[in-house]
Amino acid sequence: MNTLNRGNTSINTNNYWRPSPNGRNEIVLLTKIEDVLWSNKFVKLFNSGKFGKAYPVNMTWVFTGEDNDPYKILCPELKLSYGAIAWVAYQENDAWKVGLWTFSKSVHDILRNLAQDSEIFGKIINVQKVGNNWNVSLVSKKTTPEEVFELEVPDDDVASAMAGQFSSTDDIWDALRKRMNVLSNQEVIDAFVGNNDQDRDMI
């Protein structure tokens, strides 16, 4: 089974952090660059056409490589994606919170390059969209508030689960059934087949 790669007690959280495409997004990186989890085997389905083909559910998981993985049955035409994840501290209503940041290979490469020249763990960085690309830079003129270092950071198991790392293909099917509010795998398959038929009718 494919697993997230790394380049104690679990803390329950469901906080994600996503940068706004408008303006600056200042955060503190709480994962060391060598501990960032990543995979190039993410299955990313969206039920809108904004990111490509529309599927009947929003769902992300790491492809297991097994024949009964839903990816092979429901959407083998979809190109697997790269994704990396790290814990960050972000401000919301003047309070610092911990959230999981998922980012692309290009952003991961920028972070790696930054880390070669400067310490970025525990430092304030700015994530900002420039044109169609995300740019990441170290905010050297600002000091990380002490309260950030008092935050409890969840472990890798929590991060992996939030990112879409399931224990088995059965768990992926179970998550799909729950997400689509159906009782059987066949109903999930039928929804995808119906979605494909609809696409063909529209061509």
C-alpha positions, 0 to 999 in steps of 0.5 A: 500500500502506498503511504505518505513519505517523510522528506506522541500522542495524537491530538484530535483536530480537523483544522485546515489552513488554506491561503487566500488568493488575495493579498498576504498570508502570514503563517508560522511553519510548525513542521520541519522541512525534512518532516513534511509528508508528501506523495505523488499518488493522491486521488483528488475528486471534485464535484465541480468542473473548476479543477477539471472533470466533475465527479459526483463527490468531493474526495481525496485519498492516497492511491493504495496501488491495489486492484480494488482501490476505488481509483481503479474502478471509478476514475482510472482516467484521472491523473494522480496528483502530487501533494505535500502537507505541513502543520502551520500556525495561523491567526484567526480573530487575533488568536493563533491556531494550528491547521494543516496546510496542503500544497503543491510540488512547486510550493514544496520545492520553494520551501526546500530551497528556502530551507537551504539558505535560512531556518524556516521552521518556527519562523513567519513565512508569507504565502502569496499568489502572484499571477497564477502561481503561489510564492513563499517568502521568509518574513525576516523582519517579524519575530514569531510570538511566544504563544505560537510555541505553546501550541500543541501540534498533532502528530503524523498520524493525524496529518496523514488521516486528514490528508487522505491516508486510509488504512485499507481500501475498505476504509476508502470505500466506506468513506465514499459511501458516507460522503455520498450518503449511499449504502453500497459500493455498487451505488457509488459505482452507479453514480460514477457511471451515470456521471460518465454517461451524462458527460458523453450525452453532453458531447 
